[in-house]
Amino acid sequence: MIVDAADYFRHVKAAMLRARRRIMLVGWDFDTRTTFERGGKKLAGPNQLGAFLYWLLWRKPDLEIHVLKSNLRLLPVFDGIWYGVTPVSVVNRLSSKRLRLAIDGARPTGSVHHQKLVVVDDVLAFCGGIDLTLDRWDTPEHKHHNRFRRALGRSYGPRHEVAAAVDGAAATALADVARDRWRTATGQSLDPIDGAHAIWPSGLQPLLREVDVGIARTLPTLHDRHEVREVEALNLAAIAAARHTIYLENQYLASRQVVEALADRLGERDGPEVVIVLPRRGLNRLERETMDGARHRLIQRLWAADAHRRLGVYWPETDGGSAIYVHSKVLIVDDRLLRVGSSNFNNRSLGFDSECDVAIEAEPNAEAHQHIRRAITAVRHQLVCEHLGAPTDEFERTMHRQGNSFLQAVEALRGQGKTLRRFTSRAVANEGSPLAENDLMDPDHVPESLARSMRRLVTRLSR
């Protein structure tokens, strides 16, 4: 597990330094000016992504690098130019033949490629919600003021991220996902790499060894390919199986299907506690109108279902009172399931965009899985304690005093300084929007008629 982008950038660079044959970077966004280490450089090579990749090619004559970026943010009208006004074909002609850039247009209109993968020699892979771009870097302290949290001469706010690193067979399977994306986007097939070698970054402490890893994807219908809805299936199965605690961190709460599943569990007399950590608000107007607008409706549904007072919905703050933007995509159920990846709790992530998550699961009563259950619990407590600004041992003692209630431990430790703030009806009072739960902006499948969806949107906005 890698929490927050300061560590993620460092470990990704350390892994790429050990590459021999191939590096694959698959993401929603990349920026060649991204700085790996801030506040003191320790790793070899240039400290910015673009210069570092070219330096690697110079140092390693057998190395190839493939970079695959989404070409769309939400809809064509909102699409931006990819940082350099230069067409990709020109970039590839000017660059080394061993560095290939592709913009992935193999998707339905309006869909987004949202998978975020780094694969090194098919034997080590990173999967999560973090892009190698400018305004992602932060540390788990999420200081109110941090002079290193700057991009292009401007400061940006604190940001919370989570990713995972895997090797062995799990990395090989994620390499298959990345190569499939490259083939679909470019028509070019990349051969698997034989002759595995150990390249695990020396500074990255493994959470678990010799454990099965599940991969859950979302892929939309495209030509002869049927849609893949593994993320949706895993989310719903996990929520249904929860016994004690469902812990969610996500950028959005905009999927009615997921919210209805949570509401059903809250309505049960002996159902699980549900603790949700979200951003206070979206980063831009479009995000606030669509995703925050949908949250405004769906959070009311959860409150209405919470007859037994087992729900807590929060946003994290710095010790100076600034909201920390939550970009992580984490689902933890009891001590049984940990899922980390790129998928959001919105409709697009369930069937319309491309997503990729990884998960580990422990059998509830199997003695051989006791170490997995401990690891899952440790991650949950690490994450919530980062938000509360409290040591994990204090949280665990508090939880014990609260009758092993995760929610009540959170409530007991919330306070001044770095903490979690509870969403209330007053907090979301003005967040309603005509764009909320709109099937053009946030569809869960490829729309049968884009024109029909556009007409419905225009009608709704004109009311």
N, C-alpha and C positions, 0 to 999 in steps of 0.2 A: 504494500500500500504506500502511495506517495500522496501526502497531503500538502496542497498549495504549490504554486508554480515555481517558487524559488528552488525547492528541492527537485521538482520535476525537470526543470531546464538543466540543472546540474547533472542529474543522473542520465538524462537523455544524451547529453554531450559526452559523458564518460563512456556510455555504451557505444556511441558512434566512433569514438577514438579507437575502440577495439575491433571495429568492422574490418573484414578482409575482402568480401566479395560484393555485397549489395546492401544498400540502405534504401528502405521504402518509407516515404513520408506521405501519409494520407490525411487530409484535414479539410475542415471548412475554411480555414484561413491560414495564411503564412505571410510573414514579412521578413525579408532578408536582413533587416536592421535589428531584429530581435536580439537582445543581449542575454547571454546565458547566465553569467555571474555578475552580481552587482555588490559593490562594497568590498571587493578584493578578489582578484582572479587567481585561481590555483591550478586549473586544468590547462593542459597544453593546447596550443593552437589559438587562432583568432577568437575573439569573444563575441562576435556577431555571426548570426546564422549563415548569411550568404558567403562571407569571406571564409568562414570555417569550412563550408562544404567544398569550396574550390581548393582550399589548403589540403583537405583530406585527399582529394583527387591527385594533387601534386605529390603527396607523401606516399600514396598507395596506388601503384600503377594498375593493379588488378581490380580496383573498386569501381562499382557503378552506383549511381544515385538516381532514384526515380521519385519525383515530387508530383503528387496528384492533389489538386485543389478544386473545391467546389466552385462553380462559375456563377452561383446564384445565391442571393441572400434570402429573399422571400418571393418576390415577383419580379418579372423583367423590368417593370417601371422603376423599381427601387434598386436595381443592380448597379454597383459601382464599378469603376475601372480598376483593374488589378494593379495598383500601386505604380506602375511604370508605364503607362501610355503605350508601351511597346507590345505588338502582337506576340503571342507565344511562339509562333513559327519563326519569328525573327530572333527571339531569345535563344531558341534551340540551335539556330544556325550559327549564332555568335558564341555560344557556350561550348564547353567540352562535349564531345560525343558520348562521354561517360556520365554526363549529367543531363537528364531528360525531365522537362517540365511538361505537364499536361493539365489542361483545364477540363474538368469532367462534365460534358454536356449530355451524357447518357442518362437521362431522367425525364419523367413527364413534365410538362409545362407547369411551373410553379413549385415543383418539388426541389428539395435541397439535399445535397450530399453532406451529411452531418457526422459521419464516422470520423474518429480521430485516432489514428494508429501510427506508431513508429515501429518498424520491423528491421532488425539487424541480422543479416546472414541467415534468416529463417530460424534462428535459434533463441532469439530474445525479442520480446515484443512489449510495447507499452500500449495500453488501451484506457481511455477515460474521457474526460470532458475538456481537456486542455489543448488549445491550439498554440503552435509556435509563432506567436505574434506579439505585438508591442505592449498592450495594456493588460497582460495577464499576471505578471510577476507580483508576488507578495509572499510574505512569510506567515507562519501560523500565529505570530503575535498580533498581526493586523493592527499595527500601531496607528494611532490617530494621525500622526504626521510621520512620514517616512520619506526622506529625501531621495531614496532610490526608486520610489514609485513614480517614475516619470516616463513619458513617451513623447518624442518629437518636441522636447522643450516644455511640455505641459505636465502638470501633476494630474494623477487620476486617483480615484478612491480605493479603499481597501477591497480585496477580492478573495473569495474562498473557492478553492478548486480541489478536486480529488481525481486520482488516476491509479492504475495498477500496473505492475510489471510482472511478466511471466516468462519462464523459459521452458525448455523441453517440448513435449508434445503439444502443450497449449500454445506456445509460440509458433510452432509449425502450422497449427490450425489457423492462427491469426494471419500468418504469412499467406495461407491459401485465400483468405478473405481479401487481403491487399492485392494479391496477384489477379484475383478475379475482377476486382474493381479496375485495375489497370487494363486488363484485356477488354472489358466492356467499354471503357472510355476511349481506348486508342486502337483496338483491333490487334494489338501486339501481345503475344503470349510470352511470359517469362518462365523459364524453367525453374523448378525447385532447386535449392542449393544442397548438395551432398557434402558429407564430411563435417559434421557438427563439431563445434569447439566451444569451450566455456568462455563466455564474455560477460557474465553477470558483473555489474559495477561493484567495485570493492567497497564503496561506502554505503551501499543499499542493503539494509538488514532484511532478510526474508521474513515474511509473516508466517509462512508455512512451507514445508517441503513435502514432496511426494504426495500431492493432493490432487484429486480430480478437479478440473476447471471446466465449467460450462460456458458456452458462447451463445449469446442470444442476439439475433439480428432483426432489423426491419429493412425490407426492400420493397419498393412499390412495384406494381404491375408495369412491365415494360416489354413491348413487342411480344415475344413468345414466353417470356418469363412470368410466372405467377408471383403474386405478392408473397412476401415472407413476413410473418407476424409473430416471431418468436419472443420479442420483447413484451408484446401485449400478453401473450400466453403466460410468460414467467411472472409478470406483475400480478395478474389476476389469480394465478395459482398460489403465489406467495401470500397475498392478502387473505385468501380464503383459508390457508393453512395456519395462520398466526394463532398462537395460544395466549401470549402475554403482552408482547410489545411489537408495534410496527414503528420503525424510525425511518423517516424520509428526509433527505436533503435534495432540493431541486430548484432549478431556475424558475419553473412555472408550476402552477396548479390549475390546469386548464382542460384536463380530460374528464368529461362527465362520466365516462365509463369507469375510470379509476376512482373517481370521487364516489360514485354510487356503490362501488365495491367496498370502499372504506365506510360509507354510511351504513351499509348493511351490517358490518361488523360492530360499529358503534351502537347499533340498535339492539344487539344481543345483550342479555343480562350479564353473561359471563364472558363477553368478548374481550379482545385485547385493547390495551391503551394505544393511542395513535399520537405520535409526536412528529410534527412537520416543521422543518426549517426552510424558510424561503427568503428571497430578497424583499426589502421593504417596498420597493417599486421598480418598474422597468427602467432601463438605461436611456431609452429614447421614446419619442412620442408614439411611434408605431407600436412598440412593445407595450407601452402603457395602455393604449387604446384596445389592443387585441388581447394580450395575455393577462394584464391586470384586470381588464374588464371581465374576462371570463372568470378569473379568480374571485372577483366581487360577487358573482352569482353562486359559484360552487362552494365557496367557504360558508355561505349562508346555509347551504344544504347540509354541510357537515355539522354546523352549530345546531341546526334543527334536529339532527339525528342523535346528538350527544345527550341523550336522556340520563345516562349514568355517569356523566362527567369524567370521561376518559380521553378527552381530546385536548391537545395543546398545539396551537399554531403560532410560530414565532419568527422574528427576524433578529439577526445578530447586530450588535452595536460595538463600536470601539470604546475605549475608556474616555474618549472625548465626545461621545454622543453621535458619531457619524455611523450611518448604516453601512454594514459590510455587504457587498454584493455577493450573493450566493450563486455560483455557477456550477456547483457540483451536482452530480446525478447519482445518488446513493439510495439504495433500499436495503434495510436490515430488518429481518424478521426473527424475533426471539434471539436465541443463540444458534439458529439453524441455517439462515441464509444471509449471505452478503453479496450484493450485486452492485457493480460499479461500471460506469461506461459513459456513452455519449447521449443516451436517450433521455428526453424530458418527459414530464407528466403533462404533455399536451397531445392533441389528436394526431398531429403530424408525425410524431415519433412512433406511433403505433402502426402506421401503415402507408404513409405518404412520403416520408423522407427516408434516407438511408441512415441506419444506426447500428452500433455494435457495442455490446456490453459483455463483461465477463462476470462469472458468479462462482462462488463456492458454497457447498451445502454440507451440513452435518446431519447424520441420522439422530433423531432426538434421544434415543435410549441406547445407542451403541457405545460400549465402553471404548472401542477403538477410535471413535470420533470425538472423544472428550477434548483432545487438544484443539480440534477444529472449532468446537463450541467455545472454548476459552478465547481463541483468537478472534472469532466474530464478535464476542462480547467486548473484548479489549478495543477493537476498532470503533465500535459504537460509543464506548465511553471516552475514547480519545477524541472523537469528533465533537461530542456534545460538550466536553470539558474545554475544548478550544473555544467554543462559543461562550461558555459561562465564565471563562477566565479562572477556572478552578482546577486544582490537582485531581487526577483520577482517583487517588485513594480517598480523598475527601468526599468525592461524589459517591463512591461505593459505600463508604460508611453512612452517608446520608440516606442512600437508597435502602440500606439495611434497616435504619431507624424508621423509614417510611413504609415498612412492611413489604420491601422489595418492589415498590412502585417506582418505575422509571420516571413517570410523569411527575409524581409528587417530589422526587428528588430534584428534578429540574426546577420546579416551583420553589422549593426550599432554598436553592442556591442562586436563584435570580436576585439581582440587587443592583447596586451602583457600579459604575465603571464598566469594564468589558463584560457584556452580559447578553442575555436573550430578552427581547421585548415581545410581549404577547399581542397578537393581532386582536383587535376588538371591532365591534360594529362601528364605532366612531372612527377607527383608523382607516377603514375602507369605505367610509360613507360616500365619498365623492368619486369613487373609482368605476362606477357604472359607465358603460359605453355601448353605442349601437354596433360596434365592431365585435362585441363579445360573442364567442361561440359561433363565429361566422364560418361557413363551410368553404369559403374561398380562401380566407386567410389561414384557417387552421383545419383543413380536411383530414380525415383519418383514412382516406383511400383516394385513388385517382378519380376525380369527378367525371361523371358521364358526359357532362357538358360544361366546359369552362364558361361559355357565353351565358348559359342559364344561371350559373353561380354568380357571374358578374352582375347580371340584371337584378338578382335578389339583393346583392350588396348595395347597388345604387338605390333601389327602392327603400331599403332599410335606412340608408343614410339620409334620404330625402324626407323621412317622416318627421 
